[in-house]
């Protein structure tokens, strides 16, 4: 396997939208598990009061991210409605149009230097 690509997002959710965001998270995580076969890991975590969520993703490669983003489109509106702020970090070898698209979101992109995945 090549170098997997990791995406870590921190989403600040409006207090009146916490339950709605939890439901979006559950719906989307189930869909990712069922349909995005090259997404190796996908998980949501929340802070104590539920107003900040972390989304930790590991994708096999760029093609896996493209598939994931295509499937994400229908959920994006619900996601945005519930959130105030999103910070995205991508760790891995991104190139070309996909890199440009993800950079256009304001994401920080980090290239691999050293390490391994088993």
C-alpha positions in Angstrom: 0.0 0.0 0.0 1.2 3.5 -0.7 0.9 6.4 1.7 -2.6 6.8 2.9 -4.1 10.3 3.0 -5.5 11.5 6.4 -8.0 14.2 6.7 -8.7 15.7 10.1 -11.5 18.2 10.5 -12.6 20.2 13.5 -16.2 21.5 13.3 -17.7 24.0 15.7 -21.4 23.4 15.9 -24.0 25.9 17.0 -25.5 24.9 20.4 -29.0 24.7 18.9 -27.8 22.3 16.2 -25.9 19.7 18.3 -28.5 17.0 18.0 -29.0 17.7 14.2 -25.2 17.5 13.7 -25.0 14.2 15.6 -27.7 12.8 13.3 -25.8 14.0 10.2 -22.7 12.3 11.6 -24.4 9.0 12.2 -26.1 9.0 8.8 -23.0 9.9 6.9 -20.7 7.5 8.9 -23.0 4.6 8.1 -23.0 5.6 4.4 -19.2 5.9 4.3 -18.8 2.5 5.9 -21.3 0.9 3.4 -20.1 2.6 0.2 -16.6 4.1 0.4 -14.6 0.8 0.4 -11.3 2.5 0.1 -11.9 4.7 3.1 -9.9 2.9 5.7 -11.1 4.7 8.8 -13.8 7.3 9.4 -14.9 8.5 12.8 -16.5 11.4 14.7 -15.6 12.5 18.2 -17.1 15.3 20.3 -16.1 17.4 23.2 -17.9 17.4 26.5 -20.6 19.9 25.6 -21.0 18.6 22.0 -20.2 22.0 20.4 -17.0 20.8 18.8 -16.5 17.7 16.8 -13.4 16.0 15.3 -13.7 14.0 12.1 -10.8 11.7 11.6 -10.5 10.1 8.2 -7.9 7.8 6.5 -8.3 7.2 2.8 -6.3 4.6 0.8 -5.3 7.2 -1.9 -6.6 10.1 -3.9 -9.1 8.0 -5.8 -10.7 7.1 -2.4 -10.9 10.8 -1.4 -12.6 11.6 -4.8 -15.2 8.9 -4.2 -15.8 10.1 -0.7 -16.3 13.7 -1.8 -18.8 12.6 -4.4 -20.8 10.7 -1.8 -20.5 13.6 0.6 -22.2 16.2 -1.6 -25.8 15.4 -0.6 -24.8 15.7 3.1 -22.9 18.9 2.8 -25.9 21.2 3.1 -27.0 19.6 6.3 -23.4 19.7 7.6 -23.0 23.4 6.9 -26.4 24.3 8.3 -25.4 22.9 11.7 -21.9 24.3 11.9 -20.3 27.7 12.6 -16.7 26.9 11.6 -14.7 24.1 10.1 -10.9 23.7 10.1 -9.5 21.0 7.8 -6.0 19.5 7.8 -4.9 17.0 5.2 -1.8 14.8 5.6 -0.6 13.0 2.6 0.5 13.2 -1.0 -2.1 15.3 -2.8 -1.6 16.5 -6.4 -3.3 18.2 -9.3 -7.0 19.1 -9.3 -7.9 17.4 -6.1 -5.2 19.4 -4.2 -6.5 22.6 -5.7 -10.1 21.8 -4.7 -9.1 21.0 -1.2 -6.9 24.1 -0.9 -9.8 26.2 -2.1 -11.7 25.2 1.1 -8.9 26.8 3.2 -7.4 23.4 4.2 -3.9 23.1 5.4 -2.0 20.4 3.5 1.0 18.6 4.9 3.2 16.3 2.8 4.8 13.1 4.1 8.3 13.3 5.5 8.9 10.0 7.3 6.9 7.2 8.9 5.0 4.1 8.0 1.5 2.5 8.0 1.1 -1.2 8.7 
